[in-house]
Amino acid sequence: MDHVRTTCSLCEASCGAVMTVEDGKILKLAADREDALSGGFICAKGAAIPDLEADPDRIRSPLLRKNGKLQPASWEDAYAFIDGRLSAILAEHGPQATSVYVGNAAAHNLNIITYFEDLAKALGTTNLFTAASLDQNPRQVVSGLLYGDEFALYVPDIDRSQLVWIMGANPAESNGSMMVAPGFLGRMQKMHERGGRSIVFDPRRTMTADRASEYIPIAPSGDAAFLAGVAHTLLKLGPPETTALSLVDDLKQIAAWLTPFTPDAVADACGIDADTIVRLATELQETEAAAVYGRIGTTTQHFSSLTCWLMDIINILAGNLDAVGGSMFPKPLLAQPNTIGPSGVGEGFTVGKWTSRVSGAPEVVSQIPMACMAEEMDTPGDGQIRALFCLAGNPVTASPDTKRMQAALDGLDLLVCLDIYQGETASKADVILPSPPRLARPNYDAYLYRFAVRSYGRYTQQYRPLDMHERSDRETLLRLMAIAKGHGWDADIDALEEAELAATVEVMTQVPQSAIEGREPSEIMDMLRALEPGERRMDFGLRIGPFGDGFGSRDGITLQTLKDSPQGVDCGALVPRLPESLRTRTGRIEAAHGIFGEELERLSAWLGDPRPQFTLIGRRQLRSNNSWFHNIEKLQHPTRECTAQINPGDADRLGIASGDLVRVSTPKAAIEVPAEVTDALSPGVVSIPHGWGHEKLEGKLNVAAANPGVNVNTIVDYGDVDPLTWNGRVNGMPVDVVISNTG
């Protein structure tokens, strides 16, 4: 029996864990009390990893569609099928007829997050879609515009904060989102014990709100109105002189835009009275270590980008951006655009470098918004998508306008899914290629550590070799790239990857102020060849990163450092990074983009609009993460049911009791879902969790099929999008609610 250190990697907390392994099976997973970041915390999802790994419904070998049914196949046959079908599509229709979709689960998989962009490049397509445009793109775009890098994403320095505002987020149940802070509730409690305070703004009293110092109900989509009133008040109070404030490009223009948004003007729209707005703004400015943090409730609503921008402006005006205990920019161990090359200036950031074929939607962070995915597949014409590679995702349940997405996928000439389950999307595939078990793959949360509250990293080595029927995700993706490039599935993938890495090394030796500026590329490549091919990119990224050894030019870390420290490597608390972290063309915080003035005008007009009788919001559930945990018996729990939560006053007026079937509808469609009457919901608000709707999975995902729930995205119309990023409005959507005639 072995005890193996690992990282949970099922959500963004990235908790350290210890697996008990016997005869190649994970018997138990417990918290690692010696982990440098999580320090003994783990949640119910992590404890269910042994069940996830042993799930009898999990796919263990490739499935290939024959005679209309998915049937077991060899890897060679699966690759050969893809090669033949893709080659024909490329020959007849060109590279723009291909596409890649990357789902949420990819963020927890080192190899997928490393290679997915390379697959799109190998295909030669700009049709790259990810779950980010269903979630976080407004946050990334605002960071890109202001700081020059879409991954300049600040986090609350919670371990040193005295006041944290939590908006549209529920870290008690999400364990943090775009914020790697395992055991968030414990960290928040320690803040309270040192005299600090936390305030939750949400239309629903969440588990986080129950533990906070203060809970303030806010109207759905009212965040921008409230924040504009706060920013107006902070300008009136007089912002403190800070480095961040001194770097803002045009504070006078911003102040002029915010002039109409007095607390009295915004109070009705946000549901928070003017005196409270003034009080909160004053407290925020007077607290030395304070931060404003917002998540999916702020990025998937009517004013997503504007809300994110206003949070930045408030962090600046209150003196808390880039300040210890405030909102700080992480410095991850792996090299990032804002940790390499000349500091303080860069190429800047734009959206719309290209546009989508059908709607002309702008490119956003090198992707086409998910709002366009179905129409790009089902609209005839030059460039119509005919092949999709779906990596660790389930767009059928994730995407608004579910029925159109289903039909569009059915019309493809080739659908390849890299997945561990035959879920709603994978069931439609021509080929399913499974990821290997946890024990047979290495991991490092490369994507997530960009949001960590400390400069930290933990590398989990591969515990056992791959079995005969298993392939690494690295090999799978490299073989797909070889097929796309016309080399054939059986090409020498190590040689192909080495050529790509050598080109990257050569470029980096020519980047001013890089850790290997002026070095001989061959010297660097010789050092990298001492490692296994699959480890070389990781080692390269660490060694040229801010804490790396620069390939012997300074003291620092390498991949071997992480291997020697299975409990994680902690390079310290966050430090102020302005102006060195900027990559804008001007070397300043470019905050006064005209789009934000236009959005404030739209907000001003919205303040006087009539409010809908009911507004729909989502709901995070502790024992769930989108659709991919619904087949684990151990995670079935009354708190994880698919229900429509509704306020008691609204329920009484409509004659609804808990358990009644209610009809929730938009002009697009209607769904029927059991009601759950609770005073956690503000009046006029309905909450339905996402990721459900498994009624057609019997025989494929038996636990999920027995408790299918309803897919809320069926009623979402993606015509209402954020003007800057084309993110859909899935929170704050007007709906009608009635008791069902079929209940």
KEVOTI-505943 format. One line per field, with one value per residue (C-alpha): chain; x, y, z. Coordinates in steps of 0.25 Angstrom, whole numbers, plus 2048, in hexadecimal, padded with zeros to 3 digits. Each point is the difference from the previous one (the first is absolute). Example, Ala and Ser with C-alpha at 12.3 -4.5 7.8 and 13.67 -1.06 7.14 Angstrom:
! KEVOTI-505943
mol = c(A; A)
xx = c(831; 806)
yy = c(7EE; 80E)
zz = c(81F; 7FE)
This chain:
! KEVOTI-505943
mol = c(A; A; A; A; A; A; A; A; A; A; A; A; A; A; A; A; A; A; A; A; A; A; A; A; A; A; A; A; A; A; A; A; A; A; A; A; A; A; A; A; A; A; A; A; A; A; A; A; A; A; A; A; A; A; A; A; A; A; A; A; A; A; A; A; A; A; A; A; A; A; A; A; A; A; A; A; A; A; A; A; A; A; A; A; A; A; A; A; A; A; A; A; A; A; A; A; A; A; A; A; A; A; A; A; A; A; A; A; A; A; A; A; A; A; A; A; A; A; A; A; A; A; A; A; A; A; A; A; A; A; A; A; A; A; A; A; A; A; A; A; A; A; A; A; A; A; A; A; A; A; A; A; A; A; A; A; A; A; A; A; A; A; A; A; A; A; A; A; A; A; A; A; A; A; A; A; A; A; A; A; A; A; A; A; A; A; A; A; A; A; A; A; A; A; A; A; A; A; A; A; A; A; A; A; A; A; A; A; A; A; A; A; A; A; A; A; A; A; A; A; A; A; A; A; A; A; A; A; A; A; A; A; A; A; A; A; A; A; A; A; A; A; A; A; A; A; A; A; A; A; A; A; A; A; A; A; A; A; A; A; A; A; A; A; A; A; A; A; A; A; A; A; A; A; A; A; A; A; A; A; A; A; A; A; A; A; A; A; A; A; A; A; A; A; A; A; A; A; A; A; A; A; A; A; A; A; A; A; A; A; A; A; A; A; A; A; A; A; A; A; A; A; A; A; A; A; A; A; A; A; A; A; A; A; A; A; A; A; A; A; A; A; A; A; A; A; A; A; A; A; A; A; A; A; A; A; A; A; A; A; A; A; A; A; A; A; A; A; A; A; A; A; A; A; A; A; A; A; A; A; A; A; A; A; A; A; A; A; A; A; A; A; A; A; A; A; A; A; A; A; A; A; A; A; A; A; A; A; A; A; A; A; A; A; A; A; A; A; A; A; A; A; A; A; A; A; A; A; A; A; A; A; A; A; A; A; A; A; A; A; A; A; A; A; A; A; A; A; A; A; A; A; A; A; A; A; A; A; A; A; A; A; A; A; A; A; A; A; A; A; A; A; A; A; A; A; A; A; A; A; A; A; A; A; A; A; A; A; A; A; A; A; A; A; A; A; A; A; A; A; A; A; A; A; A; A; A; A; A; A; A; A; A; A; A; A; A; A; A; A; A; A; A; A; A; A; A; A; A; A; A; A; A; A; A; A; A; A; A; A; A; A; A; A; A; A; A; A; A; A; A; A; A; A; A; A; A; A; A; A; A; A; A; A; A; A; A; A; A; A; A; A; A; A; A; A; A; A; A; A; A; A; A; A; A; A; A; A; A; A; A; A; A; A; A; A; A; A; A; A; A; A; A; A; A; A; A; A; A; A; A; A; A; A; A; A; A; A; A; A; A; A; A; A; A; A; A; A; A; A; A; A; A; A; A; A; A; A; A; A; A; A; A; A; A; A; A; A; A; A; A; A; A; A; A; A; A; A; A; A; A; A; A; A; A; A; A; A; A; A; A; A; A; A; A; A; A; A; A; A; A; A; A; A; A; A; A; A; A; A; A; A; A; A; A; A; A; A; A; A; A; A; A; A; A; A; A; A; A; A; A; A; A; A; A; A; A; A; A; A; A; A; A; A; A; A; A; A; A; A; A; A; A; A; A; A; A; A; A; A; A; A; A)
xx = c(800; 806; 7FC; 802; 800; 7F7; 7F8; 7F1; 7FE; 7F1; 7FD; 808; 805; 80B; 800; 80C; 7FC; 805; 7FB; 800; 804; 800; 801; 7FF; 7F3; 7FD; 7F9; 7FF; 804; 802; 805; 80F; 803; 80E; 7FC; 806; 7F3; 7F4; 805; 7F7; 7F3; 7F8; 7F1; 7F6; 804; 80E; 7FC; 7F8; 80C; 802; 7F1; 803; 80C; 7F8; 7F3; 7FB; 7FA; 80E; 806; 80D; 803; 7FC; 7F2; 7FE; 7F2; 7FD; 7F2; 7FB; 805; 80C; 808; 80E; 80B; 810; 807; 806; 7F2; 7FB; 80C; 7FF; 7F1; 803; 80B; 7F8; 7F3; 808; 809; 7F4; 7F9; 80D; 802; 7F2; 7FD; 80D; 805; 7F4; 7F7; 806; 7FF; 804; 7F8; 806; 7F8; 801; 807; 80C; 804; 803; 808; 80F; 801; 7F3; 802; 80E; 7FD; 7F2; 804; 80B; 7F5; 7F8; 80D; 803; 7F2; 802; 7F3; 7FC; 7F3; 805; 7F4; 802; 7F7; 807; 7F6; 7F5; 807; 80B; 804; 7FB; 80A; 80B; 7FD; 7FF; 80D; 806; 7FB; 805; 80D; 804; 7FF; 7F3; 806; 803; 7F5; 801; 7FB; 7FC; 80D; 7F6; 80B; 803; 7F3; 7F8; 7F4; 7FB; 7F4; 7FB; 7F7; 7F8; 809; 7FF; 80E; 7FA; 7FA; 809; 80C; 804; 7FF; 80B; 807; 808; 7FE; 7FD; 7F7; 7FB; 7F6; 80C; 808; 7F3; 7FE; 80F; 7FE; 7F4; 808; 80A; 7F5; 7FD; 7F3; 7FA; 7F3; 7F9; 7F7; 7F7; 7F1; 801; 805; 80A; 809; 80A; 7F6; 7FD; 80E; 803; 800; 7F5; 7F6; 7FA; 7F6; 802; 7F7; 804; 808; 800; 80F; 805; 7F6; 804; 80F; 7FE; 7FA; 80C; 80A; 7F8; 801; 80F; 803; 7F8; 808; 80D; 809; 80D; 80D; 805; 809; 7F4; 7F8; 80D; 800; 7F1; 800; 7F4; 7FA; 7F9; 7F8; 7FC; 7FB; 7F8; 7FA; 7FC; 7FA; 7F1; 801; 7FD; 7FC; 7F2; 800; 804; 7F9; 7F3; 806; 80A; 7F7; 80A; 7FC; 808; 805; 805; 808; 807; 803; 806; 808; 805; 804; 807; 809; 803; 804; 80F; 7FF; 7F3; 7FD; 7F4; 7FE; 7F6; 7FD; 7F6; 7F4; 808; 805; 7F3; 7F6; 7FA; 80C; 80C; 80C; 7FB; 7FF; 80E; 805; 7F9; 806; 80E; 7FD; 7FB; 80C; 808; 7F8; 800; 80F; 7FF; 806; 80D; 801; 803; 7F3; 7F8; 7FF; 80D; 806; 805; 80E; 7FF; 80C; 7FE; 804; 7F5; 7FF; 801; 80C; 809; 807; 800; 7F8; 7F6; 7FD; 7FC; 7F7; 7F3; 7F3; 7F5; 7F3; 7FB; 80D; 7F6; 7F1; 7F7; 7FB; 7F1; 7FD; 80D; 803; 80E; 80B; 802; 80D; 803; 7F2; 7F3; 7F4; 7F8; 7F4; 804; 804; 7F2; 7FE; 80E; 7FD; 7F2; 800; 804; 80B; 80F; 807; 7F4; 806; 7FF; 80A; 801; 80A; 7F9; 80A; 7FB; 7F4; 7F1; 7FA; 7F2; 7FE; 809; 7FB; 7F4; 7F6; 802; 7F7; 807; 80D; 7FB; 7FC; 80C; 809; 7F7; 803; 810; 808; 80A; 7FE; 80C; 7FF; 80B; 7F8; 7FF; 7F1; 7F5; 7F9; 7F6; 80A; 809; 7F4; 7FF; 80F; 806; 80C; 802; 80F; 801; 809; 809; 7FD; 805; 80B; 806; 802; 808; 7F9; 803; 7F5; 807; 7F3; 7FB; 80C; 7FF; 7F5; 807; 801; 80E; 80B; 7FF; 801; 7FE; 804; 7FA; 809; 7FA; 7FE; 800; 803; 7F5; 7F9; 7FF; 7F3; 803; 806; 804; 7F8; 80E; 801; 7F2; 800; 80E; 7FB; 7F4; 809; 808; 7F4; 7FC; 80D; 800; 80B; 7F7; 7FB; 80D; 80A; 80C; 7F8; 80C; 808; 7F5; 7FE; 80F; 800; 7F5; 808; 80D; 7F9; 7FA; 80E; 806; 7F6; 801; 810; 7FD; 7F6; 806; 801; 7FC; 807; 807; 802; 80D; 802; 802; 7F3; 808; 805; 7F2; 7FB; 80B; 7FC; 7F1; 804; 804; 7F2; 7F5; 7F9; 7F3; 807; 808; 7F6; 7FD; 80E; 803; 7F4; 805; 80E; 7FD; 7F5; 802; 805; 808; 80F; 801; 807; 80B; 801; 7FB; 7FB; 7F2; 7F6; 7FF; 7F6; 809; 7FE; 7F1; 803; 808; 7F5; 7F3; 7F9; 802; 809; 7FC; 808; 7F9; 7F5; 7FC; 807; 7FD; 803; 7FC; 805; 809; 7F4; 7FA; 801; 7F9; 805; 801; 805; 7F4; 7F3; 7F7; 7F3; 7F8; 7FC; 7F4; 7F9; 7FE; 7FB; 7F6; 7FC; 7FE; 7F6; 7F9; 7FF; 7FB; 7F4; 7FE; 7FE; 7F3; 7FB; 7F4; 805; 7FB; 7F7; 80A; 80F; 808; 80D; 809; 805; 80D; 7FF; 80B; 7FF; 800; 809; 7F8; 7FB; 80C; 7FD; 7F2; 803; 807; 7F7; 808; 7FD; 7F1; 7FA; 7F3; 808; 804; 7F2; 7FB; 7F5; 7FB; 802; 7F6; 7FD; 7F4; 7F8; 801; 7FC; 7F4; 7FB; 801; 7FB; 80D; 805; 80E; 7FF; 7F6; 804; 801; 801; 80C; 800; 806; 7FB; 80A; 7FB; 7FB; 804; 7F9; 808; 7FC; 7FF; 808; 7FA; 80B; 802; 80E; 7FB; 7FC; 7F2; 7FF; 80C; 800; 80C; 803; 80E; 807; 806; 7F3; 7F8; 804; 7F3; 806; 80C; 7FB; 80A; 80B; 7FF; 7F7; 801; 7FE; 7F4; 7F9; 800; 801; 7FB; 7FD; 809; 7FE; 807; 7F4; 7F9; 80C; 800; 80E; 7FB; 803; 80F; 80A; 804; 80F; 802; 7F3; 7FF; 7F2; 7F6; 7FD; 7FF; 7F5; 7F7; 7F1; 7F8; 7F1; 7FD; 7F2; 7FC; 800; 7F3; 807; 805)
yy = c(800; 80E; 80E; 809; 80F; 807; 80C; 7FE; 808; 7FF; 80E; 80D; 7FE; 7F7; 7F9; 7F8; 7F1; 7F3; 7F3; 7F3; 7F6; 7F1; 7F6; 80C; 805; 80D; 7FB; 80E; 80F; 809; 80E; 802; 807; 804; 806; 80E; 807; 7F8; 7FB; 7F5; 805; 7F7; 800; 7F5; 800; 7FC; 7F5; 7FA; 7FF; 7F0; 7FF; 809; 7F7; 7F3; 804; 7F4; 80A; 806; 7FE; 7F8; 7FE; 807; 800; 800; 802; 7F4; 7FD; 80C; 7FB; 804; 7F3; 7FD; 801; 800; 80D; 7FD; 7FF; 80C; 809; 7FA; 803; 80F; 801; 7FB; 809; 80C; 800; 7FF; 80C; 808; 7FD; 804; 80B; 806; 802; 80A; 7F4; 7FA; 805; 7FD; 801; 800; 7FE; 803; 7F3; 803; 80B; 7F4; 7F8; 804; 7F9; 806; 80E; 7FF; 7FB; 805; 80D; 7F8; 7F7; 80C; 805; 7F3; 7FF; 80E; 805; 80D; 7F8; 7FE; 800; 7FE; 801; 80D; 807; 7FA; 805; 809; 807; 80E; 7FF; 7FC; 80B; 80B; 7FC; 7FF; 80E; 806; 7F9; 7FB; 7F1; 7F8; 7F8; 80C; 7FB; 805; 7F8; 805; 7FE; 7F9; 7FC; 80E; 807; 808; 802; 7F8; 802; 7F3; 803; 7F6; 7F5; 7F5; 7FB; 7F8; 7F6; 803; 7FF; 80D; 803; 807; 800; 7F5; 801; 7F2; 800; 80E; 800; 7FD; 80B; 80A; 7FB; 804; 80D; 802; 7FC; 80B; 80A; 800; 7FF; 7FA; 804; 7F8; 807; 7F5; 7FF; 7F3; 7FD; 7F6; 7F8; 80A; 80B; 7F8; 800; 80F; 80C; 806; 7FC; 80A; 7FB; 807; 800; 7F7; 807; 80C; 7FE; 80B; 80A; 7FE; 800; 80D; 806; 7FC; 805; 80D; 801; 7FC; 80C; 809; 7FB; 802; 7F4; 7FE; 801; 7F3; 7FA; 7FA; 80E; 807; 7F6; 802; 806; 80A; 801; 80D; 7F9; 7F5; 80A; 807; 7F2; 7FD; 80E; 7FC; 7F3; 806; 7F6; 806; 7FE; 7F1; 7FB; 7FB; 7F9; 7F8; 7FE; 807; 80D; 80D; 801; 7F1; 803; 80C; 7F8; 7F4; 809; 808; 7F3; 7FB; 80C; 801; 7F2; 7FE; 7F2; 7FE; 7F9; 7FF; 7F2; 7FB; 7F4; 7F9; 808; 80D; 7FA; 7F9; 80B; 80D; 809; 7F5; 808; 80D; 7F9; 7FB; 80E; 806; 7F7; 803; 80F; 7FE; 7F9; 80B; 80B; 7FA; 7FE; 7F1; 7FC; 7F9; 803; 7F5; 7FB; 806; 7FB; 7FB; 7FA; 7F2; 7FC; 7F1; 7F7; 7FD; 80B; 809; 80C; 80A; 7F9; 7FF; 80A; 810; 803; 80B; 801; 7F7; 7FE; 803; 7F8; 801; 7F8; 7FE; 7FC; 7F8; 7FE; 7F4; 7FC; 801; 80B; 807; 7FE; 805; 7F7; 800; 7FB; 7F9; 7F9; 801; 802; 7F4; 808; 7FD; 7F1; 7FA; 80A; 7FE; 7F1; 801; 80C; 7FB; 807; 802; 7FD; 7F8; 7F7; 7F2; 7FA; 802; 7FB; 801; 800; 7FD; 807; 7FF; 80B; 7FA; 802; 80D; 808; 809; 7FC; 7F1; 7FA; 808; 7FB; 7F2; 801; 807; 7F5; 7F5; 807; 7FF; 7F7; 7FD; 802; 7FB; 801; 7FE; 7FC; 7F6; 7FF; 7FE; 80C; 809; 805; 7F4; 7F7; 807; 7FE; 7F8; 7FD; 801; 7FF; 7FE; 807; 7F7; 7FE; 809; 7F7; 7FF; 80E; 80C; 80D; 80E; 80B; 809; 808; 801; 805; 80D; 803; 7FB; 809; 7FC; 7FD; 7F1; 7F3; 7F1; 7F6; 7F2; 7F5; 7F4; 7F5; 7F4; 7FE; 800; 7F3; 7FA; 806; 80D; 80D; 80D; 80C; 806; 7F4; 801; 80F; 7FF; 7F5; 809; 80B; 7F7; 7FC; 80E; 804; 7F4; 7F8; 7F4; 7FB; 7F7; 80C; 802; 809; 802; 805; 809; 806; 802; 808; 809; 802; 803; 80B; 806; 7FF; 808; 80B; 801; 801; 80D; 806; 80C; 7FE; 7F1; 7F6; 7FA; 80D; 7FE; 7F1; 7F6; 7F9; 7F2; 802; 801; 7F5; 7F6; 803; 7FD; 7F3; 7FB; 7FF; 7F7; 806; 803; 807; 80A; 80B; 800; 801; 80B; 809; 7FE; 804; 80C; 804; 80B; 7F6; 7F7; 7FD; 806; 7F3; 802; 810; 802; 7F9; 7FA; 7F5; 7F5; 7F5; 7F7; 80A; 7FD; 7F1; 801; 807; 7F8; 808; 80D; 80B; 80D; 80C; 80A; 80A; 809; 80D; 80D; 7FF; 80E; 805; 7F4; 7F7; 809; 7FC; 80C; 808; 80C; 7FA; 806; 7FA; 802; 802; 80A; 7F8; 806; 7F3; 802; 80E; 7FA; 7F5; 80A; 807; 7F3; 7FE; 80E; 7FD; 7F2; 807; 805; 7F3; 7F8; 7F3; 7F3; 7F8; 7F5; 7FF; 7F3; 7FE; 7F4; 7F8; 7F9; 7F3; 7FB; 7F1; 804; 807; 802; 7F2; 7F7; 7FC; 7FC; 7F1; 7FE; 7F9; 806; 80E; 7FE; 809; 808; 80D; 7FC; 7FF; 807; 809; 80E; 807; 80B; 80A; 7FD; 80C; 7FE; 7F1; 804; 80A; 7F5; 7F5; 7F8; 7F6; 7F9; 7F4; 806; 7FF; 80F; 805; 809; 807; 80A; 804; 7F5; 7F4; 7FB; 7F5; 7F9; 7FF; 7FD; 80C; 802; 80B; 807; 80E; 7FF; 807; 80E; 803; 7FF; 7F7; 7F2; 7F7; 7F3; 7FA; 7FD; 7F3; 7F7; 7F9; 7F2; 7F9; 7F9; 7F9; 7F3; 7F5; 80A; 808; 7F9; 808; 80D; 7FA; 7FC; 80F; 807; 80E; 80B; 807; 80F; 804; 7FB; 80D; 80A; 808; 804; 80C; 809; 801; 809; 80A; 7FF; 7F1; 7F9; 7F9; 7FB; 805; 7F4; 807; 80B; 7FB; 804; 7F3; 7FD; 7F6; 7F9; 7F3; 7F5; 7FA; 7F2; 800)
zz = c(800; 7FC; 804; 7F4; 801; 7F5; 7FD; 800; 7F3; 7FF; 803; 800; 80F; 7FC; 80D; 804; 803; 804; 7F8; 807; 7F4; 800; 7F4; 7F7; 806; 808; 80C; 807; 7FE; 80C; 802; 801; 80D; 7FB; 7F3; 7FF; 7FB; 805; 80D; 803; 7F9; 7F6; 7FC; 7FD; 7F1; 803; 809; 7F5; 7F7; 802; 7FC; 7F3; 7FD; 802; 7F9; 7F8; 7F6; 7FD; 7F2; 801; 7F1; 7F3; 7FA; 7F1; 7FA; 7F7; 7FA; 808; 80D; 808; 802; 806; 7F7; 800; 801; 7F2; 7FA; 807; 7FB; 7F2; 7FF; 805; 7F6; 7F4; 804; 803; 7F4; 7F7; 807; 7FF; 7F2; 7FC; 809; 806; 80E; 804; 7FF; 80D; 80E; 80E; 80D; 80E; 80C; 80F; 804; 7F7; 80A; 809; 7F6; 7FE; 7F2; 7FA; 805; 7FA; 7F3; 7FC; 7F9; 7F8; 7FB; 7FB; 7F9; 7FA; 7FA; 7FB; 805; 808; 805; 80E; 80A; 80F; 80D; 803; 7F7; 809; 80C; 802; 7F3; 805; 80C; 7F6; 7F6; 80A; 806; 7F2; 7FC; 80D; 803; 7F2; 804; 801; 80B; 809; 809; 80E; 80C; 80E; 809; 80A; 80A; 803; 7FD; 80A; 7F7; 7F4; 7F7; 7F9; 7F4; 7F8; 806; 80A; 803; 80C; 7F6; 7F4; 808; 7F9; 7F1; 7F9; 80E; 805; 80F; 805; 80D; 7FD; 80C; 809; 7FA; 801; 80F; 803; 7FA; 809; 80C; 7FD; 800; 7F1; 7F9; 7F4; 7F9; 7F6; 7F5; 7F9; 7FD; 807; 80E; 7FE; 809; 7FF; 804; 80C; 805; 7FC; 809; 7F8; 7F5; 7F6; 7F6; 7F3; 7F4; 7F4; 7F6; 80A; 803; 7F6; 805; 80F; 7FC; 7F8; 80C; 809; 7F6; 7FF; 80F; 801; 7F6; 809; 80C; 7F9; 7FC; 807; 7F9; 7FC; 7F5; 7F9; 800; 7FB; 7F4; 7FB; 7F3; 800; 80E; 7FC; 7F5; 809; 80B; 7F5; 7FC; 80E; 804; 7FD; 809; 80E; 80B; 7FF; 7F1; 800; 80D; 7FA; 7F5; 809; 80C; 80A; 806; 7FE; 80F; 7FF; 7F3; 807; 80C; 7F9; 7F7; 80C; 807; 7F4; 7FF; 80F; 801; 7FD; 7FB; 7F8; 7F3; 7F6; 7FA; 7F6; 7F9; 7F6; 805; 7FB; 7F3; 7FA; 802; 7F9; 803; 801; 7FA; 807; 80D; 7FF; 7FC; 80C; 80A; 7FB; 800; 80F; 804; 7FA; 806; 80E; 800; 800; 7F2; 801; 80F; 80B; 805; 7F4; 7F2; 7FB; 7F4; 801; 7FC; 7FC; 7FF; 7F1; 7F7; 7FC; 7F6; 80B; 807; 7F4; 7F7; 802; 80C; 801; 7F1; 7F5; 7F3; 807; 7FE; 7F6; 7FD; 7F2; 7F9; 7F7; 800; 7FF; 7F3; 802; 80B; 7FE; 80F; 805; 803; 810; 806; 7F3; 800; 7FA; 80A; 803; 7FC; 7F2; 800; 7FC; 7F5; 7FA; 800; 7FA; 7F6; 7F2; 7F8; 7FF; 80D; 806; 80C; 7FC; 80A; 80F; 80A; 80E; 80B; 80E; 7FE; 7FE; 7F8; 7FF; 80F; 801; 7F4; 800; 7F5; 803; 7F5; 7F5; 806; 7FF; 7F2; 7FC; 805; 7F9; 7F3; 801; 7F7; 80C; 80F; 808; 80F; 80A; 80D; 80B; 7FF; 7F5; 804; 7F8; 7F6; 7FF; 7FD; 7F3; 7FC; 7F5; 809; 80F; 805; 80F; 809; 809; 80F; 80A; 805; 7F1; 7FD; 806; 804; 803; 801; 7F6; 7FC; 80E; 807; 7F9; 80A; 80D; 80C; 802; 7F6; 801; 7F7; 803; 7F6; 800; 7F9; 7F9; 80A; 7F6; 7F2; 7F6; 7FD; 7F2; 7FD; 806; 7F9; 806; 7FD; 7FB; 7F6; 7FB; 7FE; 7F9; 7F7; 7FC; 7FD; 7F7; 7F9; 7FE; 7FA; 7F6; 807; 803; 80E; 801; 7FE; 80A; 80A; 809; 7F4; 7FC; 80E; 801; 7F3; 806; 80D; 7FA; 7F8; 80D; 807; 7F5; 800; 80F; 7FF; 7F8; 80A; 807; 80F; 7FF; 809; 7F4; 7F8; 7F7; 804; 7F5; 7FD; 7FE; 80E; 806; 7F8; 804; 80F; 7FD; 7F8; 80E; 804; 7FA; 7F4; 807; 80B; 7F8; 7FE; 80F; 803; 7F6; 805; 80F; 7FD; 7F8; 80A; 80B; 80A; 7F6; 7FF; 7F2; 7FC; 80A; 7FF; 80E; 80C; 7FE; 7FE; 7F5; 7FE; 808; 80C; 7FF; 7FF; 80D; 807; 7FE; 80B; 7F7; 7FE; 806; 7FB; 80A; 801; 7F5; 7FE; 7FA; 7F1; 7FA; 7F7; 7FC; 7FD; 7F6; 7F1; 7FA; 7F5; 808; 80D; 807; 805; 7F3; 807; 7F8; 7F4; 7F9; 801; 80F; 7FE; 7F6; 80A; 80B; 7F7; 7FE; 80F; 801; 7F7; 807; 80E; 7FC; 7F9; 807; 807; 7FC; 809; 801; 7FE; 7FE; 806; 801; 80C; 804; 807; 80A; 7FB; 7F1; 7F5; 7F4; 7FA; 802; 80F; 7FE; 7FE; 80E; 80A; 80C; 7FC; 7FF; 80B; 803; 7FF; 7F1; 7FB; 7F3; 805; 7FD; 80D; 803; 80B; 809; 7FD; 7F1; 803; 808; 7F5; 7F6; 808; 7FF; 80B; 801; 7F7; 7F6; 7F2; 7FA; 7F2; 7FE; 7F2; 7F7; 7F2; 7FB; 808; 80D; 80A; 80B; 80D; 80F; 809; 80D; 808; 808; 807; 7FA; 7F3; 7FF; 7FB; 7F1; 7FF; 7FB; 801; 7F8; 7FF; 7F3; 7FB; 801; 7F6; 7FF; 7FC; 7F4; 806; 806; 7FD; 7FE; 80D; 809; 80D; 7F8; 7F8; 80D; 805; 7F2; 805; 7F5; 7F7; 803; 7F3; 7F8; 803; 7FE; 7F4; 7FC; 7F8; 80D; 801; 807; 7F5; 802; 802; 7FB; 80D; 801; 80B; 808; 80D; 802; 7F4; 801; 801; 803; 80B; 802; 806; 7F6; 7FB; 7FF; 80E)
